[in-house]
Amino acid sequence: MRYIGIDLHTNSFTLCILEAGCAERIQTLPVQKGGLEILIKDLQPDDEVAIEATGNSTWFREQLLPHVARVLVIAPWQFEVIRRSVKKTDKHDARAIAFFLSKDMIPEARLKSAEHTQLSSLIATRDQLVKLRVSLLNKMHGLFVRHGLKIKKEVLTSKVGFKRAVSSHAWDVLEQVEIEVIADQLESIHQSCARLKTEITSFAKALPGYENLISIKGIGPLSAAVFLCTIGDIEDFAKTGNLAAYLGIVPRVSQSNDSQRVGRITKRGNKIARTTLVQCTLIAKRYSPYLRDFYEHIKKTRGSGKAIIATARKLLNTIFYTLKKKWVFEDFTNFKLKT
């Protein structure tokens, strides 16, 4: 059996082949221009390959899968050997990957289906547009503040409110140009976000678990799409703690001998999913007496910030069992399921 470690880049890759009784072999090849074909011709059916996670690692893995026994994509946040290496070269990284693969010590990244990957990309694009919209609104609000005009940002979010606010003041020539450009961009972003939302929700409706999630008060079509594309196959998670750790909503724990310190949440998971979970929790606790009472209890002793995170963890438990056991709520307020 041969163990092959690959340090992958967009235009080239460096591979290291380890085989018992043979000298190690290191080679650098281009991704295009026949380099991948040279590697595939040299592969054997019982080879094991490990690839450093990059933007094209999923595509690269699919090219190698039919020709070898196993292809692993490394989880970078769990494999610190390369990042912390003093001698950081492509050859050294490929050698380290092949060595740890031979010892079966490579942490494997969790790969999603093509449908979940495409949906996740759409959601990320919409999130970037929303952030750009907020940035432009802040810029517009700054123009008013510069002239000593007091105005609420919420007024500028609607097209009618934006025009009314702008027309209430005499602007300089250059300021008028800037305002016109901002207005055009805001309108374009609004239309793009609306189109993306329509496509995201339409695609998500065909995914297993969609009808289950939207039966939970506080989770809408877009939020359900975010959870489905982030979680993927719920069977990959044995218990709720695994899912919570995947989303980065578990506390950091540092233990040495008899001392143990519990810190803030890790935030290692998908930021969009984590933010969506908190937003859904703020709505869900209005309908669920259990979540509301739990939130108020934690808030009294630990503050509102920690209370909402703890309540979000409770809602995540409900999401886990809803997908795992295929629950559909008839009345979420009273936790009544459809028979």
C-alpha positions as a Python dict, from the first residue, in 0.01 Angstrom:
ca = {
    (1, 'M'): (0, 0, 0),
    (2, 'R'): (120, 350, -84),
    (3, 'Y'): (37, 668, 106),
    (4, 'I'): (27, 986, -100),
    (5, 'G'): (22, 1334, 54),
    (6, 'I'): (-67, 1624, -175),
    (7, 'D'): (-12, 1993, -110),
    (8, 'L'): (-262, 2144, -353),
    (9, 'H'): (-268, 2491, -508),
    (10, 'T'): (-477, 2644, -786),
    (11, 'N'): (-208, 2607, -1053),
    (12, 'S'): (13, 2324, -922),
    (13, 'F'): (40, 2049, -663),
    (14, 'T'): (328, 1878, -484),
    (15, 'L'): (293, 1509, -398),
    (16, 'C'): (492, 1281, -172),
    (17, 'I'): (459, 902, -209),
    (18, 'L'): (553, 679, 86),
    (19, 'E'): (579, 304, 33),
    (20, 'A'): (729, 39, 263),
    (21, 'G'): (1075, -68, 148),
    (22, 'C'): (1104, 215, -107),
    (23, 'A'): (1251, 562, -96),
    (24, 'E'): (1007, 848, -73),
    (25, 'R'): (919, 1018, -400),
    (26, 'I'): (841, 1389, -420),
    (27, 'Q'): (723, 1558, -736),
    (28, 'T'): (563, 1888, -834),
    (29, 'L'): (315, 1891, -1124),
    (30, 'P'): (83, 2151, -1279),
    (31, 'V'): (-289, 2111, -1216),
    (32, 'Q'): (-358, 2178, -1582),
    (33, 'K'): (-143, 2103, -1890),
    (34, 'G'): (-139, 1727, -1829),
    (35, 'G'): (-8, 1728, -1474),
    (36, 'L'): (-322, 1568, -1328),
    (37, 'E'): (-322, 1303, -1601),
    (38, 'I'): (37, 1210, -1515),
    (39, 'L'): (-64, 1155, -1152),
    (40, 'I'): (-371, 949, -1242),
    (41, 'K'): (-165, 715, -1465),
    (42, 'D'): (71, 650, -1175),
    (43, 'L'): (-204, 572, -922),
    (44, 'Q'): (-276, 219, -798),
    (45, 'P'): (-611, 75, -681),
    (46, 'D'): (-494, 31, -319),
    (47, 'D'): (-340, 379, -282),
    (48, 'E'): (-458, 615, -8),
    (49, 'V'): (-443, 987, -78),
    (50, 'A'): (-476, 1289, 152),
    (51, 'I'): (-525, 1643, 18),
    (52, 'E'): (-488, 1973, 197),
    (53, 'A'): (-824, 2153, 189),
    (54, 'T'): (-835, 2438, -65),
    (55, 'G'): (-1095, 2590, -295),
    (56, 'N'): (-1047, 2321, -561),
    (57, 'S'): (-989, 2023, -329),
    (58, 'T'): (-1340, 1881, -383),
    (59, 'W'): (-1296, 1884, -760),
    (60, 'F'): (-945, 1736, -729),
    (61, 'R'): (-1077, 1460, -501),
    (62, 'E'): (-1345, 1364, -753),
    (63, 'Q'): (-1080, 1321, -1024),
    (64, 'L'): (-879, 1077, -809),
    (65, 'L'): (-1160, 879, -643),
    (66, 'P'): (-1218, 624, -926),
    (67, 'H'): (-849, 529, -931),
    (68, 'V'): (-759, 476, -562),
    (69, 'A'): (-892, 311, -247),
    (70, 'R'): (-953, 630, -50),
    (71, 'V'): (-911, 1006, -82),
    (72, 'L'): (-920, 1222, 230),
    (73, 'V'): (-961, 1598, 245),
    (74, 'I'): (-788, 1731, 556),
    (75, 'A'): (-981, 1938, 810),
    (76, 'P'): (-738, 2234, 844),
    (77, 'W'): (-865, 2353, 1185),
    (78, 'Q'): (-785, 2010, 1331),
    (79, 'F'): (-452, 1955, 1154),
    (80, 'E'): (-215, 2220, 1284),
    (81, 'V'): (105, 2039, 1186),
    (82, 'I'): (137, 2220, 854),
    (83, 'R'): (33, 2566, 969),
    (84, 'R'): (268, 2565, 1268),
    (85, 'S'): (560, 2414, 1077),
    (86, 'V'): (888, 2610, 1103),
    (87, 'K'): (1001, 2479, 767),
    (88, 'K'): (695, 2562, 557),
    (89, 'T'): (757, 2445, 201),
    (90, 'D'): (537, 2254, -42),
    (91, 'K'): (765, 1949, -28),
    (92, 'H'): (775, 1949, 351),
    (93, 'D'): (395, 1987, 372),
    (94, 'A'): (336, 1699, 126),
    (95, 'R'): (581, 1481, 322),
    (96, 'A'): (405, 1560, 652),
    (97, 'I'): (63, 1479, 503),
    (98, 'A'): (184, 1145, 365),
    (99, 'F'): (350, 1054, 696),
    (100, 'F'): (45, 1123, 911),
    (101, 'L'): (-175, 947, 656),
    (102, 'S'): (42, 635, 691),
    (103, 'K'): (-19, 650, 1068),
    (104, 'D'): (-394, 699, 1016),
    (105, 'M'): (-376, 1031, 1201),
    (106, 'I'): (-533, 1260, 940),
    (107, 'P'): (-848, 1448, 1057),
    (108, 'E'): (-1091, 1424, 767),
    (109, 'A'): (-1300, 1723, 662),
    (110, 'R'): (-1674, 1670, 633),
    (111, 'L'): (-1777, 1701, 268),
    (112, 'K'): (-2126, 1798, 156),
    (113, 'S'): (-2328, 1690, -144),
    (114, 'A'): (-2324, 1897, -463),
    (115, 'E'): (-2676, 2027, -389),
    (116, 'H'): (-2583, 2147, -41),
    (117, 'T'): (-2261, 2305, -173),
    (118, 'Q'): (-2445, 2499, -444),
    (119, 'L'): (-2711, 2615, -199),
    (120, 'S'): (-2444, 2721, 50),
    (121, 'S'): (-2272, 2928, -220),
    (122, 'L'): (-2596, 3110, -302),
    (123, 'I'): (-2656, 3187, 66),
    (124, 'A'): (-2301, 3319, 108),
    (125, 'T'): (-2346, 3547, -195),
    (126, 'R'): (-2669, 3686, -56),
    (127, 'D'): (-2503, 3743, 280),
    (128, 'Q'): (-2225, 3945, 114),
    (129, 'L'): (-2482, 4158, -70),
    (130, 'V'): (-2672, 4224, 253),
    (131, 'K'): (-2349, 4338, 423),
    (132, 'L'): (-2272, 4565, 127),
    (133, 'R'): (-2621, 4713, 154),
    (134, 'V'): (-2569, 4786, 523),
    (135, 'S'): (-2234, 4948, 444),
    (136, 'L'): (-2393, 5179, 184),
    (137, 'L'): (-2674, 5273, 421),
    (138, 'N'): (-2417, 5361, 686),
    (139, 'K'): (-2233, 5574, 430),
    (140, 'M'): (-2556, 5755, 345),
    (141, 'H'): (-2635, 5807, 710),
    (142, 'G'): (-2289, 5960, 752),
    (143, 'L'): (-2370, 6221, 487),
    (144, 'F'): (-2667, 6337, 690),
    (145, 'V'): (-2463, 6345, 1011),
    (146, 'R'): (-2194, 6552, 837),
    (147, 'H'): (-2451, 6827, 780),
    (148, 'G'): (-2586, 6808, 1133),
    (149, 'L'): (-2905, 6633, 1024),
    (150, 'K'): (-3052, 6378, 1260),
    (151, 'I'): (-3215, 6085, 1087),
    (152, 'K'): (-3285, 5723, 1172),
    (153, 'K'): (-3114, 5459, 961),
    (154, 'E'): (-3441, 5268, 933),
    (155, 'V'): (-3585, 5555, 725),
    (156, 'L'): (-3325, 5496, 455),
    (157, 'T'): (-3398, 5124, 415),
    (158, 'S'): (-3710, 5177, 201),
    (159, 'K'): (-3704, 5336, -144),
    (160, 'V'): (-3976, 5587, -54),
    (161, 'G'): (-3812, 5683, 275),
    (162, 'F'): (-3475, 5723, 103),
    (163, 'K'): (-3614, 5964, -157),
    (164, 'R'): (-3808, 6162, 102),
    (165, 'A'): (-3504, 6200, 325),
    (166, 'V'): (-3274, 6302, 40),
    (167, 'S'): (-3520, 6560, -96),
    (168, 'S'): (-3543, 6732, 244),
    (169, 'H'): (-3196, 6885, 212),
    (170, 'A'): (-3004, 7084, -50),
    (171, 'W'): (-2692, 6885, -141),
    (172, 'D'): (-2375, 7000, -316),
    (173, 'V'): (-2306, 6886, -672),
    (174, 'L'): (-2056, 6616, -578),
    (175, 'E'): (-2280, 6495, -296),
    (176, 'Q'): (-2568, 6460, -542),
    (177, 'V'): (-2351, 6239, -763),
    (178, 'E'): (-2255, 6023, -464),
    (179, 'I'): (-2617, 5994, -350),
    (180, 'E'): (-2736, 5893, -699),
    (181, 'V'): (-2471, 5621, -720),
    (182, 'I'): (-2559, 5490, -372),
    (183, 'A'): (-2931, 5490, -459),
    (184, 'D'): (-2868, 5294, -781),
    (185, 'Q'): (-2654, 5040, -599),
    (186, 'L'): (-2908, 4996, -321),
    (187, 'E'): (-3184, 4931, -573),
    (188, 'S'): (-2969, 4680, -763),
    (189, 'I'): (-2875, 4501, -441),
    (190, 'H'): (-3240, 4489, -333),
    (191, 'Q'): (-3343, 4322, -659),
    (192, 'S'): (-3052, 4078, -648),
    (193, 'C'): (-3124, 3978, -287),
    (194, 'A'): (-3491, 3924, -370),
    (195, 'R'): (-3399, 3701, -665),
    (196, 'L'): (-3148, 3502, -460),
    (197, 'K'): (-3399, 3456, -180),
    (198, 'T'): (-3655, 3321, -426),
    (199, 'E'): (-3407, 3076, -577),
    (200, 'I'): (-3273, 2966, -238),
    (201, 'T'): (-3616, 2893, -90),
    (202, 'S'): (-3735, 2724, -410),
    (203, 'F'): (-3433, 2494, -413),
    (204, 'A'): (-3451, 2425, -40),
    (205, 'K'): (-3813, 2306, -61),
    (206, 'A'): (-3695, 1997, -247),
    (207, 'L'): (-3445, 1902, 24),
    (208, 'P'): (-3533, 1644, 293),
    (209, 'G'): (-3614, 1810, 625),
    (210, 'Y'): (-3746, 2139, 486),
    (211, 'E'): (-4108, 2084, 587),
    (212, 'N'): (-3991, 1962, 928),
    (213, 'L'): (-3788, 2274, 1002),
    (214, 'I'): (-4040, 2536, 892),
    (215, 'S'): (-4293, 2380, 1130),
    (216, 'I'): (-4080, 2527, 1411),
    (217, 'K'): (-4197, 2876, 1500),
    (218, 'G'): (-3913, 3118, 1434),
    (219, 'I'): (-3763, 2928, 1139),
    (220, 'G'): (-3869, 3060, 800),
    (221, 'P'): (-3792, 2938, 448),
    (222, 'L'): (-3458, 3119, 423),
    (223, 'S'): (-3347, 3010, 771),
    (224, 'A'): (-3444, 2651, 694),
    (225, 'A'): (-3231, 2665, 379),
    (226, 'V'): (-2933, 2791, 581),
    (227, 'F'): (-2965, 2508, 835),
    (228, 'L'): (-3014, 2238, 571),
    (229, 'C'): (-2713, 2336, 361),
    (230, 'T'): (-2494, 2378, 671),
    (231, 'I'): (-2594, 2058, 850),
    (232, 'G'): (-2618, 1839, 542),
    (233, 'D'): (-2692, 1477, 635),
    (234, 'I'): (-2813, 1474, 996),
    (235, 'E'): (-2703, 1111, 1027),
    (236, 'D'): (-2343, 1235, 1032),
    (237, 'F'): (-2408, 1357, 1387),
    (238, 'A'): (-2456, 1097, 1660),
    (239, 'K'): (-2584, 1341, 1922),
    (240, 'T'): (-2675, 1705, 1973),
    (241, 'G'): (-2334, 1790, 2118),
    (242, 'N'): (-2167, 1695, 1791),
    (243, 'L'): (-2394, 1927, 1595),
    (244, 'A'): (-2341, 2209, 1846),
    (245, 'A'): (-1962, 2168, 1816),
    (246, 'Y'): (-1991, 2168, 1436),
    (247, 'L'): (-2170, 2504, 1448),
    (248, 'G'): (-1922, 2641, 1702),
    (249, 'I'): (-2177, 2705, 1974),
    (250, 'V'): (-2003, 2505, 2247),
    (251, 'P'): (-1768, 2664, 2507),
    (252, 'R'): (-1391, 2636, 2495),
    (253, 'V'): (-1260, 2401, 2764),
    (254, 'S'): (-903, 2415, 2892),
    (255, 'Q'): (-807, 2147, 3143),
    (256, 'S'): (-475, 2077, 3313),
    (257, 'N'): (-451, 1834, 3604),
    (258, 'D'): (-711, 1946, 3858),
    (259, 'S'): (-778, 2286, 3707),
    (260, 'Q'): (-1039, 2340, 3440),
    (261, 'R'): (-1142, 2661, 3267),
    (262, 'V'): (-1452, 2705, 3053),
    (263, 'G'): (-1443, 3003, 2819),
    (264, 'R'): (-1656, 3153, 2546),
    (265, 'I'): (-1802, 2959, 2255),
    (266, 'T'): (-1553, 2838, 1995),
    (267, 'K'): (-1720, 3002, 1690),
    (268, 'R'): (-1548, 2746, 1466),
    (269, 'G'): (-1851, 2660, 1258),
    (270, 'N'): (-2035, 2841, 982),
    (271, 'K'): (-2085, 3204, 1087),
    (272, 'I'): (-2399, 3252, 878),
    (273, 'A'): (-2563, 2945, 1032),
    (274, 'R'): (-2465, 3053, 1383),
    (275, 'T'): (-2603, 3403, 1331),
    (276, 'T'): (-2921, 3261, 1179),
    (277, 'L'): (-2963, 3030, 1479),
    (278, 'V'): (-2945, 3324, 1721),
    (279, 'Q'): (-3192, 3527, 1513),
    (280, 'C'): (-3435, 3234, 1501),
    (281, 'T'): (-3400, 3189, 1876),
    (282, 'L'): (-3501, 3550, 1941),
    (283, 'I'): (-3823, 3482, 1752),
    (284, 'A'): (-3885, 3127, 1877),
    (285, 'K'): (-3872, 3228, 2245),
    (286, 'R'): (-4173, 3453, 2184),
    (287, 'Y'): (-4383, 3150, 2094),
    (288, 'S'): (-4233, 2878, 2314),
    (289, 'P'): (-4299, 2915, 2691),
    (290, 'Y'): (-4020, 2666, 2757),
    (291, 'L'): (-3758, 2866, 2565),
    (292, 'R'): (-3883, 3194, 2709),
    (293, 'D'): (-3869, 3071, 3069),
    (294, 'F'): (-3525, 2920, 3013),
    (295, 'Y'): (-3398, 3247, 2864),
    (296, 'E'): (-3533, 3456, 3152),
    (297, 'H'): (-3384, 3217, 3409),
    (298, 'I'): (-3034, 3238, 3259),
    (299, 'K'): (-3064, 3611, 3202),
    (300, 'K'): (-3117, 3680, 3573),
    (301, 'T'): (-2787, 3523, 3672),
    (302, 'R'): (-2558, 3549, 3368),
    (303, 'G'): (-2690, 3833, 3152),
    (304, 'S'): (-2878, 3853, 2823),
    (305, 'G'): (-2578, 3770, 2600),
    (306, 'K'): (-2506, 3433, 2756),
    (307, 'A'): (-2877, 3368, 2797),
    (308, 'I'): (-2949, 3394, 2426),
    (309, 'I'): (-2657, 3165, 2339),
    (310, 'A'): (-2775, 2907, 2594),
    (311, 'T'): (-3129, 2932, 2456),
    (312, 'A'): (-2996, 2896, 2101),
    (313, 'R'): (-2834, 2571, 2210),
    (314, 'K'): (-3177, 2453, 2331),
    (315, 'L'): (-3334, 2543, 1997),
    (316, 'L'): (-3051, 2361, 1819),
    (317, 'N'): (-3139, 2049, 2018),
    (318, 'T'): (-3495, 2080, 1886),
    (319, 'I'): (-3363, 2121, 1530),
    (320, 'F'): (-3147, 1812, 1574),
    (321, 'Y'): (-3432, 1587, 1687),
    (322, 'T'): (-3671, 1740, 1433),
    (323, 'L'): (-3440, 1631, 1151),
    (324, 'K'): (-3330, 1308, 1317),
    (325, 'K'): (-3678, 1181, 1403),
    (326, 'K'): (-3856, 1361, 1117),
    (327, 'W'): (-4082, 1559, 1348),
    (328, 'V'): (-4344, 1797, 1208),
    (329, 'F'): (-4499, 2033, 1462),
    (330, 'E'): (-4871, 2089, 1458),
    (331, 'D'): (-4846, 2340, 1745),
    (332, 'F'): (-4490, 2441, 1834),
    (333, 'T'): (-4610, 2662, 2121),
    (334, 'N'): (-4743, 2357, 2307),
    (335, 'F'): (-4483, 2123, 2152),
    (336, 'K'): (-4751, 1917, 1981),
    (337, 'L'): (-4643, 1699, 1688),
    (338, 'K'): (-4848, 1596, 1390),
    (339, 'T'): (-4942, 1229, 1403),
}
